[in-house]
């Protein structure tokens, strides 16, 4: 049995479309690259990452890069 961790992070509303990507492309790429699942709460702005601890950390870093990039522009 594999232990799955879960972490919920907050993403600013204006950044959510960039994290999700066109047709979900960005979120699917992050899920595949990090071997995790991502659930987006479209009303509350929370994103829940589920998977191994290293995958969650990598996904959180990737999402952070997207948020930082879109916040600067």
C-alpha positions in Angstrom: 0.0 0.0 0.0 1.3 3.4 -1.0 1.1 6.3 1.5 -0.4 9.3 -0.1 0.0 12.8 1.4 -2.3 15.7 0.8 -1.6 19.4 0.8 -3.9 22.3 0.1 -2.5 25.5 -1.2 -4.1 28.9 -2.0 -3.7 30.4 -5.5 -4.8 34.0 -6.3 -7.9 34.1 -8.4 -6.2 35.9 -11.3 -3.5 33.1 -11.5 -5.9 30.1 -11.5 -6.4 30.1 -15.3 -2.7 30.0 -15.8 -2.2 27.1 -13.3 -5.0 25.2 -15.0 -3.9 26.0 -18.6 -5.9 25.9 -21.8 -8.2 22.9 -21.6 -6.4 21.8 -18.4 -3.1 21.4 -20.2 -0.9 22.9 -17.5 -2.5 21.0 -14.6 -2.3 17.7 -16.5 1.4 18.3 -17.3 2.1 19.0 -13.6 0.2 15.9 -12.6 2.1 13.8 -15.0 5.5 15.2 -14.3 5.1 15.0 -10.5 3.0 11.8 -10.4 0.3 13.4 -8.3 -3.3 14.4 -8.6 -4.6 17.9 -8.4 -8.0 19.1 -7.5 -9.0 22.7 -8.0 -11.8 24.2 -5.9 -13.1 26.7 -8.4 -15.1 28.7 -5.8 -12.6 28.9 -2.9 -9.3 29.2 -4.7 -7.8 26.2 -3.0 -5.8 23.6 -4.9 -5.3 20.2 -3.3 -2.3 18.2 -4.2 -2.4 14.4 -3.5 0.5 12.0 -3.9 3.9 11.3 -2.7 5.7 13.9 -0.6 8.4 14.6 -3.2 5.8 14.9 -6.0 3.7 17.3 -3.9 6.8 19.5 -3.2 7.7 19.6 -6.9 4.2 20.4 -7.9 4.0 23.2 -5.3 7.2 24.7 -6.7 6.0 24.5 -10.3 2.7 26.2 -9.3 4.7 28.8 -7.4 6.7 29.6 -10.5 3.4 30.1 -12.5 2.0 32.3 -9.8 5.1 34.4 -9.4 5.4 34.8 -13.2 1.8 35.9 -13.6 1.9 38.2 -10.5 4.9 40.1 -11.9 3.3 40.8 -15.3 
